[in-house]
Amino acid sequence: MALIALSGLISFVVVGDIAGLLRYGWGLLLLAVVTFALFWLPSLDVAEHEVTVRNVFSTVHVPWPAIQRIDTKYALTLYTPRGKVSAWASPAPSRYASQVSRTQDARLAASAAGADPRPGDLLDTTSGAAAFVIRRHWDDLREDGYLDAPVVEEGMLRRDIHWVTIAVLGALTLATALGLFL
């Protein structure tokens, strides 16, 4: 998408249509930035002390004691005392994932997720692999006694808003609308 946007911007310059560049170039930039924000920014990091879920508009730092439940219905979702945290980087698979999965993967998913695993729990899917790692570490911490008395203090579950991403997307959307309608 960035190459398409860049080639569109360059074509305005090569043709010498500076007015067109100033009017319609914002839409091409918006297309590239939206693509970057949706498909390159989201991530899921599993660390010794917390799970970090980076989505498009915010990053949530979830410490292990704050996790109450892990689900994979629509995406990898961590349930906490302050609500649920969905990971954009780990969506649930299509409905055909269970048809192409291996029996061994289904057994491992069933042992980690419970008796009735969802297609999102299968190990060869994005959400299933992440959920398996998180559940395994969560169970290890529980067995070692680190989660016996989970106390979620103020500030323990932290959400950082991506103000720069929001501002850039908002400014490019406004510039695109002004270029199209004025």
The 8 nearest C-alpha neighbors of each residue, nearest first, counted from 0:
[[1, 3, 2, 31, 4, 34, 30, 5],
 [0, 2, 31, 4, 3, 5, 30, 34],
 [1, 3, 5, 0, 4, 6, 31, 7],
 [2, 4, 0, 6, 1, 5, 7, 27],
 [3, 5, 27, 1, 7, 2, 6, 0],
 [4, 6, 2, 8, 7, 3, 1, 9],
 [7, 5, 9, 3, 8, 4, 2, 10],
 [6, 8, 4, 10, 5, 9, 3, 11],
 [7, 9, 5, 11, 10, 6, 24, 4],
 [10, 8, 6, 12, 11, 7, 5, 13],
 [9, 11, 13, 7, 12, 8, 6, 14],
 [10, 12, 16, 8, 14, 9, 20, 13],
 [11, 13, 15, 9, 10, 14, 16, 17],
 [14, 12, 10, 15, 11, 9, 16, 8],
 [15, 13, 11, 12, 16, 10, 17, 9],
 [14, 16, 12, 13, 17, 11, 10, 18],
 [17, 15, 11, 19, 18, 14, 12, 20],
 [16, 18, 20, 19, 15, 21, 12, 11],
 [17, 19, 21, 20, 16, 22, 23, 15],
 [20, 18, 22, 16, 17, 21, 23, 11],
 [21, 19, 24, 17, 18, 22, 23, 11],
 [22, 20, 18, 19, 24, 23, 17, 25],
 [21, 23, 178, 19, 20, 24, 18, 179],
 [24, 22, 25, 20, 19, 26, 178, 21],
 [23, 25, 20, 27, 26, 21, 22, 8],
 [26, 24, 175, 28, 27, 23, 29, 174],
 [27, 25, 29, 175, 28, 24, 23, 30],
 [26, 28, 4, 30, 24, 29, 25, 31],
 [27, 29, 25, 31, 30, 26, 32, 4],
 [30, 28, 26, 32, 27, 31, 171, 33],
 [29, 31, 27, 33, 28, 32, 26, 34],
 [30, 32, 1, 28, 34, 29, 33, 0],
 [31, 33, 35, 29, 34, 30, 36, 28],
 [34, 32, 36, 30, 35, 31, 29, 37],
 [33, 35, 31, 37, 32, 36, 38, 30],
 [34, 36, 32, 39, 33, 38, 37, 31],
 [37, 35, 33, 40, 34, 55, 38, 39],
 [38, 36, 34, 35, 33, 55, 39, 40],
 [37, 39, 35, 36, 34, 40, 41, 88],
 [40, 38, 35, 41, 36, 37, 34, 42],
 [39, 41, 36, 38, 55, 42, 37, 35],
 [42, 40, 54, 53, 88, 55, 39, 87],
 [43, 41, 53, 88, 52, 40, 44, 54],
 [42, 44, 52, 51, 53, 88, 45, 86],
 [45, 43, 51, 50, 46, 42, 52, 53],
 [44, 46, 50, 51, 49, 43, 47, 133],
 [47, 45, 49, 48, 50, 44, 51, 62],
 [46, 48, 49, 45, 50, 136, 63, 62],
 [47, 49, 46, 62, 63, 50, 45, 61],
 [50, 48, 62, 46, 61, 63, 47, 51],
 [49, 51, 45, 61, 44, 46, 60, 62],
 [52, 50, 60, 44, 59, 43, 61, 49],
 [51, 53, 43, 59, 58, 86, 42, 54],
 [54, 52, 58, 42, 41, 43, 57, 51],
 [53, 55, 41, 57, 87, 56, 58, 52],
 [54, 56, 36, 41, 57, 37, 40, 53],
 [55, 57, 161, 54, 160, 165, 164, 58],
 [58, 56, 160, 161, 54, 159, 55, 53],
 [57, 59, 53, 159, 52, 158, 54, 160],
 [60, 58, 158, 52, 157, 51, 61, 159],
 [59, 61, 51, 157, 156, 50, 158, 52],
 [62, 60, 50, 156, 49, 51, 59, 63],
 [63, 61, 49, 65, 64, 48, 50, 60],
 [62, 64, 65, 49, 66, 61, 48, 137],
 [65, 63, 149, 146, 66, 62, 150, 151],
 [64, 66, 63, 79, 62, 151, 67, 61],
 [67, 65, 79, 64, 63, 68, 78, 77],
 [66, 68, 79, 78, 65, 69, 80, 77],
 [67, 69, 78, 66, 77, 70, 79, 76],
 [70, 68, 77, 76, 78, 71, 130, 67],
 [69, 71, 76, 75, 72, 77, 68, 74],
 [72, 70, 75, 74, 119, 73, 76, 120],
 [71, 73, 74, 70, 119, 91, 117, 75],
 [74, 72, 91, 71, 90, 75, 119, 76],
 [75, 73, 90, 91, 71, 89, 72, 76],
 [74, 76, 71, 126, 86, 89, 85, 70],
 [77, 75, 85, 70, 84, 69, 74, 71],
 [76, 78, 69, 84, 83, 68, 66, 79],
 [79, 77, 83, 68, 67, 66, 82, 69],
 [78, 80, 66, 82, 81, 67, 65, 83],
 [81, 79, 82, 65, 78, 67, 151, 66],
 [82, 80, 79, 83, 78, 156, 65, 84],
 [83, 81, 79, 80, 78, 84, 77, 85],
 [82, 84, 78, 77, 79, 85, 76, 81],
 [83, 85, 77, 76, 78, 86, 82, 59],
 [86, 84, 76, 75, 74, 87, 77, 83],
 [85, 87, 88, 75, 89, 52, 76, 74],
 [86, 88, 89, 54, 41, 90, 85, 74],
 [87, 89, 42, 41, 86, 90, 43, 54],
 [90, 88, 126, 125, 86, 87, 75, 74],
 [91, 89, 74, 126, 87, 88, 75, 73],
 [90, 92, 74, 119, 73, 126, 71, 72],
 [93, 91, 119, 96, 124, 90, 94, 118],
 [92, 94, 95, 96, 91, 118, 97, 119],
 [93, 95, 96, 92, 97, 118, 98, 91],
 [94, 96, 98, 93, 97, 99, 92, 118],
 [97, 95, 98, 99, 94, 93, 92, 100],
 [96, 98, 100, 118, 95, 99, 94, 121],
 [99, 97, 95, 96, 100, 94, 101, 118],
 [100, 98, 96, 97, 101, 95, 102, 123],
 [101, 99, 97, 98, 96, 102, 104, 123],
 [100, 102, 104, 103, 105, 99, 97, 98],
 [101, 103, 105, 104, 106, 100, 107, 99],
 [102, 104, 106, 105, 101, 107, 100, 108],
 [105, 103, 107, 101, 102, 106, 122, 121],
 [104, 106, 108, 102, 103, 107, 121, 109],
 [107, 105, 109, 103, 108, 104, 110, 102],
 [108, 106, 110, 104, 109, 105, 111, 103],
 [107, 109, 105, 111, 121, 106, 110, 120],
 [110, 108, 106, 116, 113, 112, 107, 114],
 [109, 111, 107, 108, 113, 112, 106, 114],
 [112, 110, 108, 109, 113, 107, 131, 134],
 [113, 111, 109, 116, 108, 110, 120, 114],
 [112, 114, 109, 110, 115, 111, 116, 108],
 [113, 115, 109, 116, 112, 110, 111, 108],
 [116, 114, 113, 109, 117, 112, 108, 110],
 [117, 115, 109, 112, 120, 108, 114, 113],
 [116, 118, 119, 120, 115, 72, 71, 121],
 [117, 119, 120, 97, 121, 96, 116, 92],
 [118, 120, 91, 71, 127, 117, 121, 126],
 [121, 119, 127, 117, 118, 108, 116, 71],
 [122, 120, 127, 108, 118, 119, 123, 124],
 [123, 121, 128, 127, 124, 104, 120, 108],
 [122, 124, 121, 128, 125, 127, 100, 104],
 [125, 123, 127, 122, 126, 121, 128, 92],
 [126, 124, 89, 128, 127, 129, 90, 123],
 [125, 127, 89, 129, 75, 124, 128, 119],
 [128, 126, 120, 121, 122, 130, 124, 119],
 [127, 129, 122, 131, 125, 130, 126, 124],
 [128, 130, 126, 132, 131, 127, 133, 125],
 [129, 131, 127, 133, 128, 132, 134, 126],
 [130, 132, 128, 134, 129, 133, 127, 135],
 [133, 131, 135, 129, 130, 134, 136, 128],
 [132, 134, 130, 136, 135, 131, 137, 129],
 [135, 133, 137, 131, 136, 132, 130, 138],
 [134, 136, 138, 132, 137, 133, 131, 139],
 [137, 135, 139, 133, 138, 134, 140, 132],
 [136, 138, 134, 140, 135, 139, 133, 141],
 [139, 137, 141, 135, 136, 140, 134, 142],
 [140, 138, 136, 142, 141, 137, 143, 135],
 [141, 139, 143, 137, 145, 138, 142, 136],
 [140, 142, 138, 146, 144, 139, 143, 145],
 [143, 141, 139, 144, 140, 138, 145, 146],
 [142, 144, 140, 141, 145, 139, 146, 138],
 [145, 143, 141, 147, 142, 146, 140, 148],
 [144, 146, 140, 141, 143, 147, 148, 142],
 [145, 147, 141, 149, 144, 64, 148, 140],
 [148, 146, 144, 145, 149, 141, 64, 142],
 [147, 149, 146, 150, 145, 64, 144, 151],
 [150, 148, 64, 146, 147, 151, 65, 145],
 [151, 149, 152, 148, 64, 65, 146, 155],
 [152, 150, 65, 155, 149, 153, 64, 156],
 [151, 153, 155, 150, 154, 156, 65, 149],
 [152, 154, 155, 151, 156, 157, 150, 81],
 [153, 155, 156, 157, 152, 151, 158, 60],
 [154, 156, 152, 153, 157, 151, 62, 61],
 [157, 155, 61, 154, 60, 62, 158, 59],
 [156, 158, 60, 59, 154, 155, 159, 61],
 [159, 157, 59, 58, 60, 160, 57, 156],
 [158, 160, 58, 57, 59, 161, 157, 60],
 [159, 161, 57, 162, 56, 158, 58, 59],
 [162, 160, 56, 57, 164, 163, 165, 159],
 [161, 163, 165, 164, 160, 166, 56, 57],
 [162, 164, 166, 165, 161, 167, 168, 160],
 [165, 163, 167, 161, 166, 162, 168, 56],
 [164, 166, 162, 168, 163, 167, 169, 161],
 [165, 167, 169, 163, 164, 168, 162, 170],
 [168, 166, 170, 164, 169, 165, 163, 171],
 [169, 167, 171, 165, 166, 170, 172, 164],
 [168, 170, 166, 172, 167, 171, 165, 173],
 [171, 169, 173, 167, 172, 168, 166, 174],
 [170, 172, 174, 168, 173, 169, 29, 175],
 [171, 173, 169, 175, 170, 174, 168, 176],
 [172, 174, 170, 176, 171, 175, 177, 169],
 [175, 173, 171, 177, 176, 172, 178, 25],
 [176, 174, 26, 25, 178, 172, 173, 177],
 [177, 175, 173, 179, 178, 174, 180, 172],
 [176, 178, 174, 180, 175, 179, 181, 173],
 [179, 177, 22, 175, 176, 181, 180, 23],
 [178, 180, 176, 177, 181, 175, 22, 23],
 [179, 181, 177, 178, 176, 175, 22, 174],
 [180, 177, 178, 179, 176, 22, 175, 174]]
